[in-house]
Amino acid sequence: AKKWINIRKSYGNFYKVPRNQTKLTIMLESLGMSYDGRPDSGLDDSKNIARMAIRMLQDGCDLRVNERIHGGQLMTVSSSGPLEGAPAPQMPRYRT
């Protein structure tokens, strides 16, 4: 995992909010959602981040890789670059 989407950066850039408003509970609340689960639970954090990502996609956010590790250093990835990663999942096709 040398490339990833920093959801805090994506959220801040998309909704035009300062970094101090990108705490998970604040981001959820501003989207009209509440935190589900136990605080500081990695699994519950992940589920809440997924819910938030779905909402961001519905709002028109283009989630792209925006950070990576190169030579042991954290680097920001330009949002104007080409899309990276696997193609979007497709709905399964069923034979009739």
C-alpha positions as CSV (number, residue, x, y, z in Angstrom):
1,A,0.0,0.0,0.0
2,K,2.2,2.8,-1.3
3,K,-0.7,5.0,-2.6
4,W,-3.9,5.9,-0.9
5,I,-6.7,8.5,-0.6
6,N,-6.3,10.7,2.4
7,I,-10.0,11.2,3.0
8,R,-9.4,14.3,5.3
9,K,-7.6,16.0,2.4
10,S,-10.3,15.1,-0.1
11,Y,-13.0,16.2,2.2
12,G,-11.3,19.5,3.0
13,N,-10.6,20.3,-0.6
14,F,-14.1,19.3,-1.9
15,Y,-16.2,21.0,0.8
16,K,-13.7,23.9,1.2
17,V,-13.1,23.6,4.9
18,P,-10.0,24.2,6.9
19,R,-7.9,21.4,8.2
20,N,-9.1,21.9,11.8
21,Q,-12.6,20.9,10.6
22,T,-11.5,17.5,9.3
23,K,-11.8,15.4,12.4
24,L,-14.0,12.4,11.6
25,T,-16.8,13.2,14.0
26,I,-16.9,16.8,12.7
27,M,-16.9,15.7,9.1
28,L,-19.7,13.3,9.7
29,E,-21.8,15.8,11.6
30,S,-21.5,18.4,8.9
31,L,-22.8,15.8,6.4
32,G,-25.8,15.2,8.7
33,M,-24.5,11.8,9.9
34,S,-23.6,10.6,13.4
35,Y,-20.7,8.4,14.4
36,D,-21.8,4.7,14.5
37,G,-20.0,2.4,16.9
38,R,-17.3,2.8,19.6
39,P,-14.9,5.7,19.6
40,D,-11.3,4.8,18.7
41,S,-12.3,1.4,17.2
42,G,-10.4,0.9,13.9
43,L,-13.2,-1.2,12.5
44,D,-15.9,1.4,13.4
45,D,-13.7,4.2,12.1
46,S,-13.3,2.4,8.8
47,K,-17.1,1.8,8.5
48,N,-17.8,5.5,9.2
49,I,-15.2,6.6,6.7
50,A,-16.7,4.3,4.1
51,R,-20.2,5.9,4.8
52,M,-18.7,9.3,4.4
53,A,-16.9,8.4,1.2
54,I,-20.2,7.1,-0.3
55,R,-21.8,10.4,0.6
56,M,-18.9,12.4,-0.9
57,L,-19.2,10.4,-4.1
58,Q,-23.0,11.1,-4.2
59,D,-22.2,14.8,-3.8
60,G,-20.0,14.7,-6.8
61,C,-16.5,14.3,-5.3
62,D,-14.0,12.6,-7.5
63,L,-12.0,10.6,-5.0
64,R,-8.5,10.1,-6.2
65,V,-5.1,8.9,-4.8
66,N,-3.7,12.0,-3.1
67,E,-0.8,10.6,-1.1
68,R,2.0,8.1,-1.6
69,I,5.2,6.9,-0.1
70,H,8.3,7.2,-2.3
71,G,11.8,6.4,-1.0
72,G,10.4,6.4,2.5
73,Q,9.0,9.9,2.2
74,L,5.3,10.9,2.3
75,M,4.5,12.8,-0.9
76,T,1.3,14.6,-2.1
77,V,0.0,13.4,-5.4
78,S,-1.3,16.1,-7.8
79,S,-5.1,16.0,-8.2
80,S,-4.7,17.1,-11.8
81,G,-2.8,13.9,-12.8
82,P,-4.4,10.9,-14.4
83,L,-6.6,8.5,-12.4
84,E,-4.6,5.7,-10.7
85,G,-5.6,2.3,-9.4
86,A,-8.1,-0.3,-10.5
87,P,-11.1,0.6,-12.6
88,A,-14.4,1.2,-10.9
89,P,-16.2,-2.0,-10.0
90,Q,-18.9,-3.0,-12.4
91,M,-22.3,-4.6,-11.6
92,P,-22.2,-8.4,-12.2
93,R,-23.9,-9.5,-15.4
94,Y,-26.4,-12.3,-15.0
95,R,-27.4,-14.7,-17.8
96,T,-31.0,-14.8,-18.5
